Amino acid sequence: MNVPFLDLNRMHDPILGEINEAIYKVVSRGNFILGDEVFRFEESFAKFCDCDFAIGVANGTDAIELSLAGYDIGYGDEVIVPANTFHATAAAVSNVGAKPVLVDVLDDYTLDFSKIEESLTDKTRAIIPVHLYGKVCDMNPILDIAAKNNLKVFEDACQAHGAKYMEKRAGSFGDAAAFSFYPGKNLGSFGDAGIITTNDPYFADRVKAIRKQGQSKKYVHNFIGRNSRMDTIQAAVLNVKLKYLDEWNNSRSKSSEFLNNGLEGLVATPNSDSKRDDVHHLYVVRTEDREERDSLNEYLSKQSIQCGLHYPKPIHLQEAFSHLEYKKGSFPVSEKFSDTILSLPIFPYMKEGELSKIVSSVENFYSQK
Ligand SMILES: *Cc1c(COP(=O)(O)O)cnc(C)c1O
């Protein structure tokens, strides 16, 4: 039996009729960009996240960039970003002309808030906590530091659709939050799309203008914005899929619990915490060292269990960020994790046989060692 890393069809097959109908409506009307479905999705997603506003954009990276630009963060400014995240978080900061200042992460893979204050300078304008793998960062200490130092907070919630911290949804804590609807995310479209959530009406209007060439009315451009509009077809798909998101996330939780029970004592399993409801975008375990990780990965691949590495190299060791002049050793926790992490398959509606096969294969790997 093959265990795929992710099988989107298990979510889509039961609702394909509903999705096709929604797409057909858009096609027959011919309003393909920022159509009614986009505004309807913005309203539903804002409500889902306990927020006042949501602004649909072209992808998750743009959602971060437009959030920074919406508060005029750019050249000469510094922004705190975790060293262990997907490339796009740091790239978005660079793309608006600001400088990413990296901070190491905690044992739960999220931003180490105790190391933020030592990294602040008089140029620091914002913090981007990343809710990595579907776990919301410990937001209270981060929000306290931001308030004390007059910094904006932008949540990178691209892996955390529906996750909660103290009963509140991801995307409702910062000045703004960025979500991606890349097909493989917990809520994915049929192409690229993203959204920004916020409670700030002035910022929401500003971001709406930025996504449409700085335009207030047709051919009236008050400033130079850019093109980052959400497609109507993507919103039509997302309107259908949003109704099932909580159910899909619950299904991921059940699989995660099964794996936790089976794998405890063999590898370091993801920690849970009573303050947070994770949505298990990825199920990441850790081994003792790199050699063990690589041979476990190879062993599982031979058993037809598809795994991934998220991420094999921290931001500061990527060539793209060599100009920041960090060194090997700058962020020891992130470096250790990049050597020892392994993402096992997790997605909604995994079969018990698939989950048992993962557990027994990991058991077999360690019993023959
Ligand atoms: C996916 C992702 C992004 C970027 O989203 P895109 O839609 O691919 O641009 C940013 N940050 C994190 C943590 C992500 O996982």
The ligand as an ORCA input file, in Angstrom:
! r2SCAN-3c Opt
* xyz 0 1
  C       2.770     28.845      1.725
  C       3.419     29.812      2.631
  C       3.644     31.144      2.255
  C       3.433     31.657      0.872
  O       2.206     31.442      0.297
  P       2.067     31.419     -1.311
  O       0.595     31.415     -1.516
  O       2.745     30.197     -1.819
  O       2.697     32.675     -1.830
  C       4.182     31.996      3.204
  N       4.504     31.577      4.442
  C       4.318     30.299      4.833
  C       4.691     29.904      6.221
  C       3.797     29.369      3.930
  O       3.643     28.096      4.316
*
